Amino acid sequence: MDTLQKNYQQVIQRIAKAEQRFGRLEHSVSLLAVSKTKPIEMVNALAAIGQTAFGENYLQEALEKIEHRPDLEWHFIGPIQSNKTKPIAQHFDWVESVDRLKIAQRLSAQRPADKPALNILLQVNISQEDTKSGFMPDEVLDVARQIALLPGLAIRGLMAIPKIETEFDKQRGGFCRMKTLFSELQTQLGSNQVDTLSIGMSSDLEAAIAEGSTQVRIGTDLFGSRA
């Protein structure tokens, strides 16, 4: 757990340095700890030092963690099968991987009435790769208009995993396209509602922050390689 805490501080420092380097406001970029496959003890250790938001890909594993720590903020970030939408709608605070209108409709219908609106991000296939899911860039604004009418959901912004690049300038290219699309969505739905651009991971968070990311999703640099 000492290593985990050290990793956490290093990631927080990386984010802070990138904010300063690229003229972003201090604390304008939040950290989503990607805790998939990691035990609840690691979640508890990070929560004890201030981390509150955690991202999960695997539903059953996530539900067990949520049961242990309902006080934390839980984000579903993995692919969503239609038959899994009900427990996701019932138990999560955020869904970052809404990639089809049908999924949004099911989440809307299955969100309990006594819960606040489910925060969602539209997943964008910004690099238009055949192997990745998500809305194509030219679909986003139209589908956002339709989803915005659904009860029980709040469109908070966009998420993407651009094509992997090792050069900083090329990393910025994909993120720049996301920033443009995000700004267009803010104009369409209002910047008071649309406030989250979830781009950037362990290998490219600096480039993402340079291009306007408001949330980076970090797993490997926090927890180590996935089990």
GROMACS elastic network, one bead per residue, 0.5 to 0.9 nm:
[ bonds ]
;  ai    aj funct       b0    kb
    1     5     6  0.62409   500
    1     6     6  0.85603   500
    1    41     6  0.88889   500
    1    42     6  0.72451   500
    1    45     6  0.69473   500
    1    46     6  0.89549   500
    2     5     6  0.51991   500
    2     6     6  0.61856   500
    2     7     6  0.86056   500
    3     7     6  0.60513   500
    3     8     6  0.85146   500
    3   222     6  0.88796   500
    3   223     6  0.87170   500
    4     7     6  0.50654   500
    4     8     6  0.61514   500
    4     9     6  0.87592   500
    4    42     6  0.77383   500
    4    45     6  0.80047   500
    4    46     6  0.77291   500
    4   222     6  0.62847   500
    4   223     6  0.62874   500
    4   224     6  0.85429   500
    5     8     6  0.50089   500
    5     9     6  0.63533   500
    5    10     6  0.86975   500
    5    45     6  0.76807   500
    5    46     6  0.69660   500
    5    49     6  0.78645   500
    5   222     6  0.83335   500
    6     9     6  0.52656   500
    6    10     6  0.63043   500
    6    11     6  0.87659   500
    6   222     6  0.86503   500
    7    10     6  0.50723   500
    7    11     6  0.62195   500
    7    12     6  0.86472   500
    7   221     6  0.65687   500
    7   222     6  0.51940   500
    7   223     6  0.76489   500
    7   224     6  0.89282   500
    8    11     6  0.51913   500
    8    12     6  0.62106   500
    8    13     6  0.85938   500
    8    46     6  0.77142   500
    8    51     6  0.89070   500
    8   221     6  0.80928   500
    8   222     6  0.57190   500
    8   223     6  0.86991   500
    9    12     6  0.50881   500
    9    13     6  0.61312   500
    9    14     6  0.86202   500
   10    13     6  0.50599   500
   10    14     6  0.61844   500
   10    15     6  0.87298   500
   10   221     6  0.87050   500
   10   222     6  0.86659   500
   11    15     6  0.62896   500
   11    16     6  0.86329   500
   11    31     6  0.86663   500
   11   202     6  0.86424   500
   11   218     6  0.83284   500
   11   221     6  0.71875   500
   11   222     6  0.72315   500
   12    15     6  0.52095   500
   12    16     6  0.62387   500
   12    17     6  0.86742   500
   12    31     6  0.78637   500
   13    16     6  0.50080   500
   13    17     6  0.60406   500
   13    18     6  0.85062   500
   14    17     6  0.51807   500
   14    18     6  0.61530   500
   14    19     6  0.85859   500
   14   205     6  0.84338   500
   14   206     6  0.78473   500
   15    18     6  0.51735   500
   15    19     6  0.61615   500
   15    20     6  0.87026   500
   15    27     6  0.85000   500
   15    29     6  0.71845   500
   15    30     6  0.84140   500
   15    31     6  0.83921   500
   15   205     6  0.76014   500
   15   206     6  0.73941   500
   15   209     6  0.79148   500
   15   216     6  0.86482   500
   16    19     6  0.50867   500
   16    20     6  0.63081   500
   16    21     6  0.86009   500
   16    26     6  0.68569   500
   16    27     6  0.71880   500
   16    29     6  0.83535   500
   17    20     6  0.51494   500
   17    21     6  0.59974   500
   17    22     6  0.86112   500
   17   206     6  0.87613   500
   18    22     6  0.60406   500
   18    23     6  0.83134   500
   18    24     6  0.79491   500
   18   205     6  0.82775   500
   18   206     6  0.56091   500
   18   207     6  0.85424   500
   18   209     6  0.65020   500
   18   210     6  0.72589   500
   19    22     6  0.55381   500
   19    23     6  0.60101   500
   19    25     6  0.64242   500
   19    26     6  0.63078   500
   19    27     6  0.78032   500
   19    28     6  0.76397   500
   19    29     6  0.75946   500
   19   206     6  0.84417   500
   19   209     6  0.67253   500
   19   210     6  0.77021   500
   20    23     6  0.53192   500
   20    24     6  0.60238   500
   20    25     6  0.74251   500
   20    26     6  0.71831   500
   21    24     6  0.77050   500
   21   210     6  0.82214   500
   22   206     6  0.88156   500
   22   209     6  0.74461   500
   22   210     6  0.54009   500
   22   211     6  0.85973   500
   23    26     6  0.89302   500
   23   210     6  0.82065   500
   24    27     6  0.84973   500
   24    28     6  0.68289   500
   24    29     6  0.84457   500
   24   209     6  0.79256   500
   24   210     6  0.79982   500
   24   212     6  0.80683   500
   25    28     6  0.53446   500
   25    29     6  0.83404   500
   26    29     6  0.78465   500
   27    30     6  0.68382   500
   28   213     6  0.87349   500
   28   214     6  0.61903   500
   28   215     6  0.84048   500
   29   209     6  0.74583   500
   29   212     6  0.87241   500
   29   213     6  0.66608   500
   29   215     6  0.51525   500
   29   216     6  0.71573   500
   30    53     6  0.89386   500
   30   213     6  0.89444   500
   30   214     6  0.61248   500
   30   216     6  0.64905   500
   30   217     6  0.88277   500
   31    51     6  0.80004   500
   31    52     6  0.89421   500
   31    53     6  0.73141   500
   31    54     6  0.86868   500
   31   214     6  0.87439   500
   31   215     6  0.57504   500
   31   216     6  0.53662   500
   31   217     6  0.62874   500
   31   218     6  0.71309   500
   32    35     6  0.89512   500
   32    51     6  0.83798   500
   32    52     6  0.82959   500
   32    53     6  0.53688   500
   32    54     6  0.54762   500
   32    55     6  0.62556   500
   32    75     6  0.83439   500
   32   215     6  0.67736   500
   32   216     6  0.60818   500
   32   218     6  0.62407   500
   32   219     6  0.85120   500
   33    43     6  0.87473   500
   33    46     6  0.87938   500
   33    51     6  0.77486   500
   33    52     6  0.85046   500
   33    53     6  0.63559   500
   33    55     6  0.59085   500
   33    56     6  0.89006   500
   33   216     6  0.85698   500
   33   217     6  0.61337   500
   33   218     6  0.53258   500
   33   219     6  0.60012   500
   33   222     6  0.74503   500
   33   223     6  0.88084   500
   34    38     6  0.88004   500
   34    53     6  0.87921   500
   34    54     6  0.57563   500
   34    56     6  0.62358   500
   34    57     6  0.85361   500
   34    77     6  0.86715   500
   34   217     6  0.61977   500
   34   218     6  0.55197   500
   34   220     6  0.81910   500
   34   222     6  0.83250   500
   34   223     6  0.84241   500
   35    38     6  0.53302   500
   35    39     6  0.79376   500
   35    40     6  0.86960   500
   35    42     6  0.81621   500
   35    43     6  0.70698   500
   35    54     6  0.61884   500
   35    55     6  0.58370   500
   35    56     6  0.59829   500
   35    57     6  0.86023   500
   35   218     6  0.87031   500
   35   219     6  0.64476   500
   35   222     6  0.89154   500
   35   223     6  0.76100   500
   36    39     6  0.83878   500
   36    54     6  0.87744   500
   36    55     6  0.68941   500
   36    57     6  0.59002   500
   36    58     6  0.68040   500
   36    61     6  0.78808   500
   36    62     6  0.76503   500
   36   219     6  0.80766   500
   36   226     6  0.80767   500
   37    56     6  0.83339   500
   37    57     6  0.86161   500
   37    58     6  0.80240   500
   37    61     6  0.76048   500
   37   226     6  0.68300   500
   37   227     6  0.64298   500
   38    41     6  0.82388   500
   38    42     6  0.66649   500
   38    43     6  0.77315   500
   38   223     6  0.76215   500
   38   226     6  0.78928   500
   38   227     6  0.76841   500
   39    42     6  0.56228   500
   39    43     6  0.69027   500
   39    44     6  0.89744   500
   39    65     6  0.83314   500
   40    44     6  0.61015   500
   40    45     6  0.85386   500
   40    64     6  0.87688   500
   40    65     6  0.60989   500
   40    68     6  0.78776   500
   40    69     6  0.86401   500
   41    44     6  0.50369   500
   41    45     6  0.61621   500
   41    46     6  0.87915   500
   42    46     6  0.63510   500
   42    47     6  0.85410   500
   42   223     6  0.81475   500
   43    46     6  0.53241   500
   43    47     6  0.60850   500
   43    48     6  0.85843   500
   43    51     6  0.86022   500
   43    54     6  0.79645   500
   43    65     6  0.85001   500
   43    69     6  0.88157   500
   44    48     6  0.60757   500
   44    49     6  0.89120   500
   44    69     6  0.82078   500
   45    48     6  0.51948   500
   45    49     6  0.69039   500
   45    51     6  0.89179   500
   46    49     6  0.53853   500
   46    50     6  0.65088   500
   46    51     6  0.54269   500
   46    52     6  0.80111   500
   47    50     6  0.51448   500
   47    52     6  0.57818   500
   47    53     6  0.86206   500
   47    72     6  0.80144   500
   48    51     6  0.73244   500
   51    54     6  0.80769   500
   51    72     6  0.87484   500
   52    71     6  0.85188   500
   52    72     6  0.53846   500
   52    73     6  0.58985   500
   52    74     6  0.85204   500
   53    72     6  0.63272   500
   53    74     6  0.59769   500
   53    75     6  0.72687   500
   54    72     6  0.76007   500
   54    73     6  0.63158   500
   54    74     6  0.52309   500
   54    75     6  0.60368   500
   54    76     6  0.86407   500
   55    62     6  0.87161   500
   55    73     6  0.86858   500
   55    74     6  0.60732   500
   55    76     6  0.57833   500
   55    77     6  0.60254   500
   55    78     6  0.87712   500
   55   217     6  0.78108   500
   55   219     6  0.89041   500
   56    59     6  0.74195   500
   56    61     6  0.81757   500
   56    62     6  0.59391   500
   56    74     6  0.74912   500
   56    75     6  0.62775   500
   56    76     6  0.51687   500
   56    77     6  0.58004   500
   56    78     6  0.69133   500
   57    61     6  0.85276   500
   57    62     6  0.75167   500
   57    75     6  0.87794   500
   57    76     6  0.60393   500
   57    77     6  0.53976   500
   57    79     6  0.72835   500
   57    80     6  0.89739   500
   58    61     6  0.56779   500
   58    62     6  0.60372   500
   58    63     6  0.87167   500
   58    76     6  0.83220   500
   58    77     6  0.88411   500
   58    78     6  0.70121   500
   58    79     6  0.88837   500
   59    62     6  0.50450   500
   59    63     6  0.61152   500
   59    64     6  0.87462   500
   59    76     6  0.81309   500
   59    78     6  0.87161   500
   59    84     6  0.78605   500
   59    87     6  0.82178   500
   59    88     6  0.75828   500
   60    63     6  0.51806   500
   60    64     6  0.64768   500
   60    65     6  0.88596   500
   61    64     6  0.53857   500
   61    65     6  0.65563   500
   61    66     6  0.88511   500
   62    65     6  0.50918   500
   62    66     6  0.61073   500
   62    67     6  0.85803   500
   62    74     6  0.85036   500
   62    76     6  0.84283   500
   63    66     6  0.50078   500
   63    67     6  0.61556   500
   63    68     6  0.87310   500
   63    87     6  0.83280   500
   63    88     6  0.87255   500
   63    91     6  0.74647   500
   63    92     6  0.87985   500
   64    67     6  0.51799   500
   64    68     6  0.65604   500
   64    69     6  0.88573   500
   65    68     6  0.51125   500
   65    69     6  0.61397   500
   65    70     6  0.80909   500
   66    70     6  0.50279   500
   66    71     6  0.82496   500
   66    72     6  0.77773   500
   66    73     6  0.89278   500
   66    74     6  0.73662   500
   66    91     6  0.76295   500
   66    92     6  0.82936   500
   67    70     6  0.57732   500
   68    71     6  0.87953   500
   69    72     6  0.58601   500
   69    73     6  0.89485   500
   70    73     6  0.77301   500
   70    74     6  0.83989   500
   70    91     6  0.88839   500
   73    92     6  0.78222   500
   73    93     6  0.61752   500
   73    94     6  0.79451   500
   74    91     6  0.83059   500
   74    92     6  0.54518   500
   74    93     6  0.54783   500
   74    94     6  0.64127   500
   74    95     6  0.86459   500
   75    92     6  0.61311   500
   75    93     6  0.60783   500
   75    95     6  0.55545   500
   75    96     6  0.67789   500
   76    79     6  0.87574   500
   76    80     6  0.88656   500
   76    88     6  0.74522   500
   76    92     6  0.67599   500
   76    93     6  0.82331   500
   76    94     6  0.62366   500
   76    96     6  0.60633   500
   76    97     6  0.71468   500
   77    80     6  0.86846   500
   77    94     6  0.85403   500
   77    95     6  0.62515   500
   77    96     6  0.50682   500
   77    97     6  0.53056   500
   77    98     6  0.88126   500
   78    95     6  0.86794   500
   78    96     6  0.78817   500
   78    97     6  0.61049   500
   79    97     6  0.64323   500
   79    98     6  0.82651   500
   79    99     6  0.83321   500
   79   133     6  0.81114   500
   80    83     6  0.83756   500
   80    84     6  0.66427   500
   80    85     6  0.69657   500
   80    88     6  0.89098   500
   80    97     6  0.72889   500
   80    98     6  0.76113   500
   80    99     6  0.83242   500
   80   103     6  0.75382   500
   81    84     6  0.53939   500
   81    85     6  0.68948   500
   81   103     6  0.81072   500
   82    85     6  0.56662   500
   82    86     6  0.85802   500
   82   102     6  0.80789   500
   82   103     6  0.64903   500
   82   106     6  0.76835   500
   83    86     6  0.73212   500
   84    87     6  0.62384   500
   84    88     6  0.66133   500
   84    89     6  0.88919   500
   85    88     6  0.50834   500
   85    89     6  0.59364   500
   85    90     6  0.85131   500
   85   103     6  0.71755   500
   85   104     6  0.89787   500
   85   106     6  0.64532   500
   85   107     6  0.58547   500
   85   110     6  0.75579   500
   86    89     6  0.51219   500
   86    90     6  0.61390   500
   86    91     6  0.87102   500
   86   106     6  0.75542   500
   86   107     6  0.67471   500
   86   109     6  0.87242   500
   86   110     6  0.55249   500
   86   111     6  0.75127   500
   87    91     6  0.59938   500
   87    92     6  0.81198   500
   87   110     6  0.84361   500
   88    91     6  0.54927   500
   88    92     6  0.56180   500
   88    93     6  0.88792   500
   88    95     6  0.79613   500
   88   107     6  0.76730   500
   88   110     6  0.88742   500
   88   111     6  0.86114   500
   89    92     6  0.61781   500
   89    93     6  0.83061   500
   89    94     6  0.88971   500
   89    95     6  0.84524   500
   89   106     6  0.84517   500
   89   107     6  0.53194   500
   89   108     6  0.76751   500
   89   109     6  0.87325   500
   89   110     6  0.58772   500
   89   112     6  0.75072   500
   89   118     6  0.72114   500
   90    93     6  0.87944   500
   90   107     6  0.87283   500
   90   110     6  0.70946   500
   90   111     6  0.56863   500
   90   112     6  0.61605   500
   90   115     6  0.83467   500
   91   111     6  0.88836   500
   92    95     6  0.71148   500
   92   118     6  0.76373   500
   92   119     6  0.89364   500
   93   116     6  0.86188   500
   93   117     6  0.84719   500
   93   118     6  0.58819   500
   93   119     6  0.63242   500
   93   120     6  0.86863   500
   94   118     6  0.59712   500
   94   120     6  0.55802   500
   94   121     6  0.79093   500
   95    98     6  0.66904   500
   95   118     6  0.74699   500
   95   119     6  0.63496   500
   95   121     6  0.63285   500
   95   122     6  0.87179   500
   96    99     6  0.89737   500
   96   119     6  0.81949   500
   96   120     6  0.55749   500
   96   122     6  0.65789   500
   96   123     6  0.67425   500
   96   157     6  0.88272   500
   96   158     6  0.77037   500
   96   159     6  0.63959   500
   96   198     6  0.81814   500
   97   120     6  0.77643   500
   97   121     6  0.64005   500
   97   122     6  0.62679   500
   97   123     6  0.51250   500
   97   124     6  0.87771   500
   97   133     6  0.89462   500
   97   134     6  0.77446   500
   97   158     6  0.89662   500
   97   159     6  0.72150   500
   97   160     6  0.87228   500
   98   101     6  0.78347   500
   98   103     6  0.64698   500
   98   104     6  0.64675   500
   98   120     6  0.69403   500
   98   121     6  0.62542   500
   98   123     6  0.55719   500
   98   124     6  0.89496   500
   98   134     6  0.74977   500
   98   135     6  0.87461   500
   98   159     6  0.89932   500
   99   102     6  0.87221   500
   99   103     6  0.72328   500
   99   104     6  0.82263   500
   99   121     6  0.89188   500
   99   122     6  0.61393   500
   99   123     6  0.52214   500
   99   124     6  0.73006   500
   99   125     6  0.88954   500
   99   133     6  0.65695   500
   99   135     6  0.57045   500
  100   103     6  0.53611   500
  100   104     6  0.67079   500
  100   105     6  0.88797   500
  100   122     6  0.85524   500
  100   123     6  0.87479   500
  100   134     6  0.72671   500
  100   135     6  0.70910   500
  100   143     6  0.87266   500
  101   104     6  0.51580   500
  101   105     6  0.62329   500
  101   106     6  0.87344   500
  101   143     6  0.69632   500
  101   144     6  0.89646   500
  101   146     6  0.81442   500
  101   147     6  0.71401   500
  102   105     6  0.50670   500
  102   106     6  0.62499   500
  102   107     6  0.86483   500
  103   106     6  0.51771   500
  103   107     6  0.61525   500
  103   108     6  0.85370   500
  104   107     6  0.51107   500
  104   108     6  0.60748   500
  104   109     6  0.86351   500
  104   120     6  0.86061   500
  104   147     6  0.67097   500
  104   150     6  0.81032   500
  104   153     6  0.81105   500
  105   108     6  0.51141   500
  105   109     6  0.62429   500
  105   110     6  0.86267   500
  105   147     6  0.75418   500
  105   150     6  0.70399   500
  106   109     6  0.51293   500
  106   110     6  0.60495   500
  106   111     6  0.84761   500
  107   110     6  0.51621   500
  107   111     6  0.58787   500
  107   118     6  0.82069   500
  107   152     6  0.80741   500
  107   153     6  0.77651   500
  108   111     6  0.54789   500
  108   112     6  0.88855   500
  108   117     6  0.87652   500
  108   118     6  0.80655   500
  108   150     6  0.62175   500
  108   151     6  0.58748   500
  108   152     6  0.52171   500
  108   153     6  0.59097   500
  109   112     6  0.83318   500
  109   150     6  0.84790   500
  109   151     6  0.77573   500
  109   152     6  0.76458   500
  110   113     6  0.87149   500
  110   152     6  0.86005   500
  111   114     6  0.86071   500
  111   115     6  0.73276   500
  111   116     6  0.87326   500
  111   117     6  0.77135   500
  111   118     6  0.71723   500
  111   151     6  0.88267   500
  111   152     6  0.60899   500
  111   153     6  0.80979   500
  112   115     6  0.55747   500
  112   116     6  0.83754   500
  112   117     6  0.89569   500
  112   152     6  0.80604   500
  113   116     6  0.76637   500
  113   117     6  0.86208   500
  113   152     6  0.75050   500
  115   118     6  0.80234   500
  115   152     6  0.84376   500
  116   119     6  0.87734   500
  116   152     6  0.72677   500
  116   153     6  0.85678   500
  117   151     6  0.78345   500
  117   154     6  0.58204   500
  118   152     6  0.61016   500
  118   154     6  0.59081   500
  118   155     6  0.84720   500
  119   152     6  0.88727   500
  119   153     6  0.60723   500
  119   155     6  0.61107   500
  119   156     6  0.61078   500
  120   153     6  0.68391   500
  120   154     6  0.60167   500
  120   155     6  0.50801   500
  120   156     6  0.58126   500
  120   157     6  0.72064   500
  120   158     6  0.83586   500
  121   154     6  0.86536   500
  121   155     6  0.60194   500
  121   156     6  0.57688   500
  121   159     6  0.59514   500
  121   196     6  0.78281   500
  121   197     6  0.83267   500
  121   198     6  0.81732   500
  122   134     6  0.76278   500
  122   135     6  0.75190   500
  122   140     6  0.77051   500
  122   144     6  0.79977   500
  122   155     6  0.76221   500
  122   156     6  0.84679   500
  122   157     6  0.64922   500
  122   159     6  0.60291   500
  122   160     6  0.84407   500
  123   126     6  0.88171   500
  123   133     6  0.77065   500
  123   135     6  0.62220   500
  123   136     6  0.89917   500
  123   140     6  0.89112   500
  123   158     6  0.59231   500
  123   160     6  0.55849   500
  123   161     6  0.85266   500
  124   127     6  0.85649   500
  124   128     6  0.86222   500
  124   133     6  0.76894   500
  124   136     6  0.60086   500
  124   137     6  0.63517   500
  124   140     6  0.74949   500
  124   158     6  0.69429   500
  124   159     6  0.61619   500
  124   160     6  0.51598   500
  124   161     6  0.79063   500
  124   162     6  0.88379   500
  124   178     6  0.82619   500
  125   128     6  0.51203   500
  125   129     6  0.67570   500
  125   130     6  0.89753   500
  125   132     6  0.64956   500
  125   133     6  0.61623   500
  125   135     6  0.56401   500
  125   136     6  0.53818   500
  125   137     6  0.68524   500
  125   159     6  0.89800   500
  125   160     6  0.64219   500
  125   161     6  0.73402   500
  125   162     6  0.72372   500
  126   129     6  0.79900   500
  126   134     6  0.81873   500
  126   135     6  0.81593   500
  126   136     6  0.66183   500
  126   137     6  0.60202   500
  126   160     6  0.66018   500
  126   161     6  0.75469   500
  126   162     6  0.59468   500
  126   163     6  0.82043   500
  126   174     6  0.68896   500
  126   175     6  0.85345   500
  126   177     6  0.73578   500
  126   178     6  0.69050   500
  127   132     6  0.88998   500
  127   136     6  0.86517   500
  127   137     6  0.88267   500
  127   161     6  0.83367   500
  127   162     6  0.55157   500
  127   163     6  0.58115   500
  127   174     6  0.69067   500
  128   131     6  0.87914   500
  128   132     6  0.76921   500
  128   133     6  0.89102   500
  128   134     6  0.87778   500
  128   135     6  0.89172   500
  128   136     6  0.65532   500
  128   137     6  0.81484   500
  128   162     6  0.86546   500
  128   163     6  0.86800   500
  129   132     6  0.55613   500
  129   133     6  0.81615   500
  129   162     6  0.87511   500
  129   163     6  0.76185   500
  130   133     6  0.78231   500
  132   161     6  0.85968   500
  133   136     6  0.89114   500
  134   137     6  0.89276   500
  134   160     6  0.80173   500
  135   138     6  0.80499   500
  135   139     6  0.60578   500
  135   140     6  0.61430   500
  135   143     6  0.86371   500
  136   139     6  0.53580   500
  136   140     6  0.67109   500
  137   140     6  0.55954   500
  137   141     6  0.82635   500
  137   177     6  0.89271   500
  137   178     6  0.85844   500
  137   181     6  0.74633   500
  138   141     6  0.72115   500
  138   142     6  0.81381   500
  139   142     6  0.56951   500
  139   143     6  0.61962   500
  139   144     6  0.85163   500
  140   143     6  0.53657   500
  140   144     6  0.59300   500
  140   145     6  0.87032   500
  140   181     6  0.81870   500
  140   185     6  0.82123   500
  141   144     6  0.50582   500
  141   145     6  0.64196   500
  141   181     6  0.83941   500
  141   184     6  0.78027   500
  141   185     6  0.63601   500
  141   188     6  0.77207   500
  142   145     6  0.53283   500
  142   146     6  0.68308   500
  143   146     6  0.51309   500
  143   147     6  0.62012   500
  143   148     6  0.85030   500
  144   147     6  0.50607   500
  144   148     6  0.58651   500
  144   149     6  0.87609   500
  144   155     6  0.77537   500
  144   185     6  0.79787   500
  144   188     6  0.89071   500
  144   189     6  0.84164   500
  145   148     6  0.52788   500
  145   149     6  0.69477   500
  145   188     6  0.82813   500
  145   189     6  0.80363   500
  146   149     6  0.56447   500
  146   150     6  0.73109   500
  147   150     6  0.53429   500
  147   151     6  0.87391   500
  147   153     6  0.79687   500
  147   154     6  0.87593   500
  147   155     6  0.77517   500
  148   151     6  0.80356   500
  148   153     6  0.75068   500
  148   154     6  0.71648   500
  148   155     6  0.66403   500
  148   189     6  0.81183   500
  149   153     6  0.86616   500
  150   153     6  0.63732   500
  150   154     6  0.86775   500
  151   154     6  0.83277   500
  154   193     6  0.77120   500
  154   194     6  0.88008   500
  155   158     6  0.84699   500
  155   189     6  0.86572   500
  155   193     6  0.71545   500
  155   194     6  0.65605   500
  156   193     6  0.58547   500
  156   195     6  0.57334   500
  156   196     6  0.56604   500
  156   197     6  0.83783   500
  157   182     6  0.68858   500
  157   185     6  0.76165   500
  157   186     6  0.81058   500
  157   193     6  0.81968   500
  157   194     6  0.50062   500
  157   195     6  0.60129   500
  157   197     6  0.57088   500
  157   198     6  0.78246   500
  158   178     6  0.80198   500
  158   181     6  0.85610   500
  158   182     6  0.66214   500
  158   185     6  0.87690   500
  158   194     6  0.85847   500
  158   196     6  0.65741   500
  158   197     6  0.51741   500
  158   198     6  0.61817   500
  158   199     6  0.83401   500
  159   178     6  0.84218   500
  159   196     6  0.83129   500
  159   197     6  0.60659   500
  159   199     6  0.59680   500
  160   175     6  0.85439   500
  160   178     6  0.76570   500
  160   197     6  0.85644   500
  160   198     6  0.68086   500
  160   199     6  0.57889   500
  160   200     6  0.84014   500
  161   164     6  0.81640   500
  161   174     6  0.89057   500
  161   199     6  0.67509   500
  161   200     6  0.75855   500
  161   201     6  0.85668   500
  162   165     6  0.84078   500
  162   171     6  0.80682   500
  162   174     6  0.58423   500
  162   175     6  0.73394   500
  162   199     6  0.84632   500
  162   200     6  0.89269   500
  163   171     6  0.82754   500
  163   174     6  0.75268   500
  164   171     6  0.75496   500
  164   204     6  0.89625   500
  165   168     6  0.76504   500
  165   169     6  0.89508   500
  165   170     6  0.61859   500
  165   171     6  0.55117   500
  165   204     6  0.84947   500
  166   169     6  0.88780   500
  166   170     6  0.75013   500
  166   171     6  0.70432   500
  166   203     6  0.82694   500
  166   204     6  0.82558   500
  167   170     6  0.54105   500
  167   171     6  0.62492   500
  167   172     6  0.87961   500
  168   171     6  0.50553   500
  168   172     6  0.62979   500
  168   173     6  0.88368   500
  168   204     6  0.77657   500
  168   206     6  0.84487   500
  168   207     6  0.63206   500
  169   172     6  0.50759   500
  169   173     6  0.64654   500
  169   207     6  0.77397   500
  170   173     6  0.50596   500
  170   174     6  0.71422   500
  170   207     6  0.89480   500
  171   174     6  0.59108   500
  171   175     6  0.66945   500
  171   176     6  0.87584   500
  171   204     6  0.69463   500
  171   207     6  0.60413   500
  171   208     6  0.77027   500
  172   175     6  0.50634   500
  172   176     6  0.57956   500
  172   177     6  0.86542   500
  172   204     6  0.88027   500
  172   206     6  0.89661   500
  172   207     6  0.51638   500
  172   208     6  0.65873   500
  172   210     6  0.74437   500
  172   211     6  0.65739   500
  173   176     6  0.51089   500
  173   177     6  0.65600   500
  173   178     6  0.88991   500
  173   207     6  0.88976   500
  173   211     6  0.87622   500
  174   177     6  0.53356   500
  174   178     6  0.65706   500
  174   179     6  0.88995   500
  174   208     6  0.89263   500
  175   179     6  0.62285   500
  175   180     6  0.87592   500
  175   199     6  0.71805   500
  175   200     6  0.82940   500
  175   207     6  0.74479   500
  175   208     6  0.58608   500
  175   209     6  0.88856   500
  175   210     6  0.86655   500
  175   211     6  0.59107   500
  175   212     6  0.80764   500
  175   213     6  0.81849   500
  176   179     6  0.50188   500
  176   180     6  0.63811   500
  176   181     6  0.87640   500
  176   208     6  0.82934   500
  176   210     6  0.88306   500
  176   211     6  0.55264   500
  176   212     6  0.80730   500
  177   180     6  0.52258   500
  177   181     6  0.63816   500
  177   182     6  0.86254   500
  177   211     6  0.89561   500
  178   181     6  0.51135   500
  178   182     6  0.59991   500
  178   183     6  0.85789   500
  178   197     6  0.81082   500
  178   199     6  0.83125   500
  178   211     6  0.84079   500
  178   212     6  0.88937   500
  179   183     6  0.61631   500
  179   184     6  0.86525   500
  179   197     6  0.76651   500
  179   211     6  0.64094   500
  179   212     6  0.62423   500
  179   213     6  0.77769   500
  180   183     6  0.51937   500
  180   184     6  0.63585   500
  180   185     6  0.87556   500
  181   184     6  0.50510   500
  181   185     6  0.62486   500
  181   186     6  0.86753   500
  182   185     6  0.50482   500
  182   186     6  0.62202   500
  182   187     6  0.86938   500
  182   194     6  0.82014   500
  182   195     6  0.88658   500
  182   196     6  0.85610   500
  182   197     6  0.69377   500
  183   186     6  0.50202   500
  183   187     6  0.62976   500
  183   188     6  0.86943   500
  183   191     6  0.84091   500
  183   194     6  0.89870   500
  184   187     6  0.50990   500
  184   188     6  0.62753   500
  184   189     6  0.87662   500
  185   189     6  0.60374   500
  185   190     6  0.75988   500
  185   191     6  0.82642   500
  185   194     6  0.72628   500
  186   189     6  0.53557   500
  186   192     6  0.80872   500
  186   193     6  0.77891   500
  186   194     6  0.54635   500
  186   195     6  0.77529   500
  187   190     6  0.54475   500
  187   191     6  0.67433   500
  187   194     6  0.89880   500
  188   191     6  0.85870   500
  189   192     6  0.84951   500
  189   193     6  0.70951   500
  189   194     6  0.68951   500
  190   193     6  0.57761   500
  190   194     6  0.62140   500
  191   195     6  0.61544   500
  192   195     6  0.66986   500
  193   196     6  0.88813   500
  194   197     6  0.85827   500
  195   214     6  0.78003   500
  196   213     6  0.77432   500
  196   214     6  0.56699   500
  196   215     6  0.68939   500
  197   212     6  0.73986   500
  197   213     6  0.51929   500
  197   214     6  0.52022   500
  197   215     6  0.62562   500
  197   216     6  0.87249   500
  198   208     6  0.88806   500
  198   213     6  0.60148   500
  198   214     6  0.61784   500
  198   216     6  0.59644   500
  198   217     6  0.73583   500
  199   204     6  0.89660   500
  199   205     6  0.76918   500
  199   208     6  0.58903   500
  199   209     6  0.81615   500
  199   212     6  0.86696   500
  199   213     6  0.56024   500
  199   214     6  0.76974   500
  199   215     6  0.64384   500
  199   216     6  0.56857   500
  199   217     6  0.72667   500
  200   203     6  0.77216   500
  200   204     6  0.55153   500
  200   206     6  0.76048   500
  200   207     6  0.74112   500
  200   209     6  0.74114   500
  200   213     6  0.71585   500
  200   215     6  0.75226   500
  200   217     6  0.62771   500
  200   218     6  0.80637   500
  201   204     6  0.55469   500
  201   205     6  0.51657   500
  201   206     6  0.89401   500
  201   208     6  0.82509   500
  201   216     6  0.56996   500
  201   217     6  0.50478   500
  201   218     6  0.52001   500
  201   219     6  0.77217   500
  201   220     6  0.87536   500
  201   221     6  0.89473   500
  202   205     6  0.59654   500
  202   216     6  0.82409   500
  202   217     6  0.74623   500
  202   218     6  0.53807   500
  202   219     6  0.69856   500
  202   220     6  0.64981   500
  202   221     6  0.58291   500
  202   222     6  0.86196   500
  203   206     6  0.83966   500
  203   221     6  0.86537   500
  204   207     6  0.55500   500
  204   208     6  0.64230   500
  204   209     6  0.88477   500
  205   208     6  0.50008   500
  205   209     6  0.60993   500
  205   210     6  0.85208   500
  205   213     6  0.84897   500
  205   216     6  0.64341   500
  205   217     6  0.84616   500
  205   218     6  0.86368   500
  206   209     6  0.51838   500
  206   210     6  0.61567   500
  206   211     6  0.87660   500
  207   210     6  0.50183   500
  207   211     6  0.64532   500
  207   212     6  0.89846   500
  207   213     6  0.88570   500
  208   211     6  0.51836   500
  208   212     6  0.64662   500
  208   213     6  0.53601   500
  208   214     6  0.87917   500
  208   216     6  0.78738   500
  209   212     6  0.51952   500
  209   214     6  0.73050   500
  209   215     6  0.84244   500
  209   216     6  0.81637   500
  210   213     6  0.74092   500
  213   216     6  0.69796   500
  218   221     6  0.64288   500
  218   222     6  0.65467   500
  218   223     6  0.87009   500
  219   222     6  0.53816   500
  219   223     6  0.58519   500
  219   224     6  0.71953   500
  219   225     6  0.80444   500
  219   226     6  0.80945   500
  220   223     6  0.53562   500
  220   225     6  0.52416   500
  220   226     6  0.69228   500
  221   224     6  0.57802   500
  221   225     6  0.80879   500
  223   226     6  0.77548   500
  224   227     6  0.86880   500
